[in-house]
Amino acid sequence: MNRNIKLLYGFSCFDQFMIVIALWVPYLATKGIGMRQFMELQAVFALVILCGELPSGLLSDLWGRKKTLLLGSTLKAVSFSLLPLWSSYVGFLFYHLTMGIALSMISGGDVALLYDSYLAAGGEKSRGTAVLGNANLAAQMGTTVSALLGGAVVSLSYGHLLWANAILSWIPVLLVLRVTEPPATLDRGKNGRKSSRSCSRARLYGTARRGSCSSIWSPGGPADW
């Protein structure tokens, strides 16, 4: 389980390592996407995440956190890999739909998996916030470094930026594949209500962490994809 913790720290970093995001608005402008269309895409993206939070949380409890996290990370990587192929409003709409579903499945799952792994490794509940704080630091580092790297890569071309981002997006998938599903901290069958509350807290923390990391991506705020 100690290996899980290190892998999930890495996941927290590379999940936020999206070099295209800092230049997302200028890139869309080069494709003829105006501010009105941009806000429409953002509204769809936010709505998909809002509607997907509860179903993905239930799926995580029933199917397993690793499998749900793996599915979300894979869908996210596929979305980024297809992004260089889109050049129209419809294509970008499809991207926002798939990315919204992916982030709903990821949101909070990595945090819950990290906390379960920490407890399974014999960690004390009172020190659990320190582990979550380390994950948050890793996420902040990933966001900052990716923004700097994106600025350097785009000097070559937007094409280089998009394909480099697509390749990097598969790193979280590889990390999750090496994670071992920890024993359930709670008996989900006998304590379903407690498990749901625990999962909800983790998802709220994950969403808040994602928002704080993404707030520097562009002037519009956390939902700017």
TAJO-V165836 format. One line per field, one symbol per residue. ss: DSSP state (H for helix, E for strand, - for the rest). psi: psi as a letter, one per 20 degrees, with the letter a starting at -180 (. if undefined). burial: 1 if it has 16 or more other ideal C-beta (glycine too) atoms within 10 Angstrom, else 0. Layout:
ss = ???
psi = ???
burial = ???
//
This chain:
ss = -HHHHHHHHHHHHHH-----HHHHHHHHHH----HHHHHHHHHHHHHHHHHHHHHHHHHHHHH-HHHHHHHHHHHHHHHHHHH-----HHHHHHHHHHHHHHHHHH--HHHHHHHHHHHH----HHHHHHHHHHHHHHHHHHHHHHHHHHHHH----HHHHHHHHHHH--HHHHHHH--------------HHHHHHHHHHHHHHHHHHHHHHH-----------
psi = hhhggghhghghgihimnihghkgghghhijjorhghghgghggghgggghiggghghhghhhqhggghggghghgggghhigiipjrggghggghghhggghhhhohghgghggghghhjjqphhjhhhghhhhgggghgggghhgghghghihgrhgggghghgghiighghghhiqpoqqphqohghlhgggggghggghgggggghghhiiigrhhahjo.
burial = 100110111111111111111111101100001000010111001001100110011011100011111111111111111010010010011011111111111111111111111111001000000011001101110110011011001100010011111101111110110010010011000000001101100110111011001101110001111
//
